[in-house]
Amino acid sequence: MIGIMDVGGGMRGNYVSGILDYLLDNSIDIEYCLGISAGSANLITYIAGQRGRLQSFYEEYAFEKQYMSIGNYFRKGMYINLDYIYSGITNSDGKNPLDYASIMRSSKQFFAAVTDAKTAEQRFFDKSAFAFDDFTLFKASCAIPVATRNPVCFMGKEYFDGGIADPIPYQKAFDDGCDKLIVCLTLPVQHKKTAFPAWLVNLLLCRYPQIAKAVVQSHEMYNNRIKELLALEKQGKVLLLYPSDCFGISTATRNKDGLHKLYRLGYADAQRIEKFLQE
């Protein structure tokens, strides 16, 4: 079984929207999808078969104040308005609804990661966690600590962003039966993450000490996972797709030219997938 994992990355995720549109344009079916943070919403759109939908989020809706703004933080406690994105836009009466029926009909496996706000343990939920016009799972998977003041309540527990405990949990895909895995990063593979100041993290997340501890250690986890994946790539088990240039786009950067360049780069890089599948 072939799998694909999208590790998220905020606005840099437009790189992956190019990859997923390439898959749809060329009728390339990947049966196992594992999403981290915004990567979960990216992959469910691929499963729904809605070509071009993701690009409109990154290059159009993200420029709306309702989507992302300081005002959102003061009014709703979240800089990125997860309610607007995953309810207001995404529900059946929204401006760009997810095709819920197609998602439920699809034979593709899907998992999204979340992080328990009390224990900082990573958990995964599949499509059974969705209901019609209820995509709370995405809100939980994308709730970045501090940028989102409070965790998201989901199925009786509180959760933060799925990548806190393990930003690239590739082993789950292999444990679930994948023989090969396409890993979509949104930073150059040479990029080394650095530590957040522990004193500041502990201050801002004093109500969630286990989350604070995980955030402080997250850079080491990310850097180690990249080393492991590079070794697996040499063995032919993994294909790493990543932007050679982010064109000035960071997690919350809104620049239409840079975002579109990221999309086009992702679309071009996705051509490597066909060779990987044939090997």
MARDO-438879 format. One line per 4 residues: their letters; for each residue y, z, x of C-alpha. Coordinates in Angstrom, 3 decimals, padded with zeros to 6 digits, m for minus. Example, Ala and Ser with C-alpha at 12.3 -4.5 7.8 and 13.67 -1.06 7.14 Angstrom:
2
AS> m004.500,007.800,012.300  m001.060,007.140,013.670
END
This chain:
279
MIGI> 000.000,000.000,000.000  003.494,m000.897,001.190  006.324,001.561,000.650  010.102,001.543,000.934
MDVG> 012.333,004.547,001.522  016.114,004.648,001.076  017.670,007.674,002.767  021.085,007.361,001.086
GGMR> 024.413,007.666,002.879  027.188,007.528,000.317  029.256,004.357,000.402  027.239,003.004,003.319
GNYV> 024.474,002.553,000.748  025.899,m000.874,m000.061  023.926,m002.014,002.974  020.731,m001.146,001.109
SGIL> 021.943,m002.799,m002.089  021.938,m006.044,m000.089  018.362,m005.379,001.026  017.178,m004.679,m002.518
DYLL> 018.891,m007.759,m003.940  017.103,m009.825,m001.296  013.785,m008.385,m002.477  014.597,m009.278,m006.082
DNSI> 015.866,m012.755,m005.202  012.648,m013.510,m003.336  010.246,m011.786,m005.762  009.031,m009.357,m003.105
DIEY> 007.259,m006.481,m004.838  007.112,m003.137,m003.066  004.827,m000.814,m005.015  005.952,002.547,m003.640
CLGI> 009.607,003.685,m003.664  010.903,006.950,m002.173  014.585,007.784,m002.611  016.703,010.429,m000.916
SAGS> 020.138,011.313,m002.297  021.882,008.128,m003.539  018.844,006.216,m002.306  016.993,007.430,m005.384
ANLI> 019.432,005.659,m007.704  019.363,002.556,m005.515  015.594,002.251,m005.709  015.335,002.859,m009.448
TYIA> 017.684,m000.091,m009.948  015.307,m002.203,m007.846  012.404,m001.038,m010.010  014.409,m001.972,m013.119
GQRG> 014.918,m005.457,m011.634  018.694,m005.388,m012.138  019.912,m007.693,m009.399  023.582,m007.151,m008.450
RLQS> 023.926,m003.867,m010.333  024.188,m001.718,m007.219  026.782,m003.908,m005.594  029.087,m003.412,m008.573
FYEE> 028.872,000.361,m008.122  029.883,000.218,m004.468  032.411,m002.600,m004.631  033.915,m002.043,m008.086
YAFE> 033.312,001.292,m009.848  033.711,003.398,m006.701  037.404,002.490,m006.665  037.991,004.216,m010.000
KQYM> 039.499,007.721,m009.932  036.833,008.859,m012.375  034.197,007.957,m009.802  035.492,009.694,m006.690
SIGN> 038.687,011.712,m006.203  040.176,015.087,m005.309  041.163,015.389,m008.958  037.481,015.297,m009.903
YFRK> 036.833,018.237,m007.615  039.477,020.419,m009.206  038.574,019.422,m012.762  034.797,019.222,m012.530
GMYI> 033.838,020.879,m009.243  032.555,017.655,m007.700  034.412,015.147,m005.533  032.002,012.405,m006.563
NLDY> 031.754,012.600,m010.345  027.988,012.572,m010.794  028.344,012.905,m014.581  030.462,009.768,m014.774
IYSG> 028.181,007.765,m012.482  024.795,008.784,m013.842  025.732,009.284,m017.487  029.036,007.564,m018.245
ITNS> 028.172,004.319,m016.471  024.375,004.497,m016.435  023.461,005.519,m020.003  022.652,002.945,m022.683
DGKN> 026.244,002.990,m023.996  027.777,002.824,m020.499  029.449,m000.123,m018.826  026.387,m000.892,m016.684
PLDY> 023.307,000.814,m018.155  019.994,001.186,m016.409  017.180,m000.752,m018.051  015.165,002.318,m019.013
ASIM> 012.457,000.312,m020.781  011.805,m001.827,m017.681  011.613,001.276,m015.495  009.009,002.851,m017.743
RSSK> 006.985,m000.387,m017.944  006.941,m000.904,m014.189  003.751,m000.145,m012.280  005.793,000.778,m009.199
QFFA> 005.552,004.368,m008.020  008.857,006.201,m007.673  009.805,009.547,m006.162  013.206,011.178,m005.721
AVTD> 013.878,014.168,m003.461  015.864,017.273,m004.366  016.454,020.557,m002.498  015.972,023.952,m004.137
AKTA> 019.334,025.751,m004.003  017.741,029.173,m003.428  014.928,028.391,m001.006  016.123,025.095,000.559
EQRF> 012.642,023.689,m000.040  012.379,019.961,m000.679  010.745,018.827,m003.904  009.916,015.398,m005.292
FDKS> 009.978,014.161,m008.880  008.592,010.924,m010.285  009.557,008.770,m013.268  008.205,011.318,m015.714
AFAF> 011.337,013.374,m014.963  013.463,010.796,m016.804  014.182,010.624,m020.495  016.178,008.028,m022.392
DDFT> 019.842,008.494,m021.416  018.972,011.487,m019.240  019.096,010.778,m015.514  019.890,014.320,m014.392
LFKA> 017.423,013.846,m011.540  019.907,011.535,m009.807  022.683,014.100,m010.157  020.489,016.717,m008.516
SCAI> 019.362,014.367,m005.732  022.989,013.446,m004.929  024.652,016.884,m005.198  026.025,017.251,m001.668
PVAT> 026.844,020.910,m000.919  030.567,021.716,m000.770  031.482,018.238,m002.081  029.654,019.460,m005.184
RNPV> 030.767,023.049,m005.821  027.662,024.101,m007.713  024.051,022.895,m007.657  022.728,020.824,m010.543
CFMG> 020.479,022.535,m013.055  017.367,020.446,m013.579  014.117,021.436,m015.256  015.029,025.091,m015.175
KEYF> 016.041,025.304,m011.505  019.130,024.590,m009.439  019.104,021.808,m006.861  021.304,020.247,m004.205
DGGI> 021.089,016.898,m002.398  017.532,015.832,m001.609  018.131,015.167,002.075  019.157,018.671,003.139
ADPI> 015.719,020.046,003.990  014.411,016.778,005.464  016.746,013.758,005.570  013.927,011.254,006.231
PYQK> 010.655,012.615,004.785  008.604,009.563,005.700  005.372,011.536,005.950  005.240,011.878,002.162
AFDD> 004.870,008.110,001.838  001.923,008.055,004.223  000.389,011.107,002.565  000.651,009.291,m000.779
GCDK> m001.336,006.346,000.543  001.145,003.958,002.160  m000.203,001.925,005.074  003.204,000.554,006.018
LIVC> 006.702,001.803,005.272  010.096,000.093,005.211  012.761,002.687,006.043  016.327,001.806,005.060
LTLP> 018.919,003.707,007.095  022.664,003.496,006.623  023.662,004.345,010.189  022.833,002.451,013.391
VQHK> 019.530,003.712,014.772  021.295,004.666,018.019  023.567,007.081,016.157  023.016,010.732,017.072
KTAF> 024.154,013.253,014.496  025.988,016.360,015.707  026.014,019.886,014.328  028.407,021.126,011.682
PAWL> 030.245,024.319,012.767  027.875,027.088,011.713  030.661,029.542,010.911  032.289,027.081,008.527
VNLL> 029.038,026.091,006.827  028.098,029.745,006.338  031.538,030.496,004.916  031.564,027.591,002.478
LCRY> 027.963,028.108,001.394  027.866,031.910,001.439  026.297,031.922,m002.058  023.429,029.746,m000.810
PQIA> 022.373,031.116,002.598  019.155,029.103,002.838  021.043,025.887,002.105  023.613,026.839,004.753
KAVV> 020.835,027.390,007.296  019.289,024.005,006.492  022.655,022.228,006.753  023.316,023.773,010.180
QSHE> 019.940,022.483,011.396  020.073,019.116,009.625  021.376,017.126,012.594  018.367,018.116,014.701
MYNN> 015.981,017.179,011.899  017.627,013.761,011.475  017.630,012.973,015.198  013.987,014.010,015.566
RIKE> 012.931,011.911,012.576  014.575,008.842,014.112  012.592,009.361,017.344  009.371,009.662,015.371
LLAL> 010.114,006.536,013.345  010.889,004.489,016.438  007.454,005.424,017.779  005.815,004.446,014.482
EKQG> 007.702,001.159,014.515  006.136,000.317,017.880  002.742,000.927,016.275  003.545,m001.536,013.487
KVLL> 003.457,001.123,010.771  007.195,001.238,010.086  010.001,m001.285,009.778  013.427,000.229,010.385
LYPS> 016.329,m001.556,008.718  019.785,m000.324,009.665  023.309,m001.706,010.018  024.311,m002.814,013.485
DCFG> 027.907,m002.144,012.427  029.197,000.042,009.580  032.556,m001.807,009.527  034.477,001.457,009.308
ISTA> 032.621,002.658,006.201  031.676,006.352,006.115  030.177,008.438,003.314  033.311,008.309,001.140
TRNK> 035.263,005.337,002.587  036.528,002.785,000.091  037.347,m000.515,001.746  036.261,m003.606,m000.149
DGLH> 036.109,m005.886,002.861  033.993,m003.457,004.891  031.753,m002.695,001.931  031.112,m006.360,001.253
KLYR> 030.313,m006.978,004.927  027.763,m004.159,004.760  026.170,m005.763,001.703  025.936,m009.164,003.384
LGYA> 024.483,m007.587,006.532  021.821,m005.789,004.492  020.915,m009.007,002.697  020.539,m010.848,006.016
DAQR> 018.568,m008.057,007.709  016.131,m007.944,004.781  014.648,m011.238,005.973  012.692,m009.170,008.507
IEKF> 010.662,m007.658,005.674  008.591,m010.797,005.011  007.308,m010.919,008.592  006.524,m007.193,008.486
LQE> 004.459,m007.636,005.335  002.467,m010.466,006.896  001.604,m008.658,010.122
END
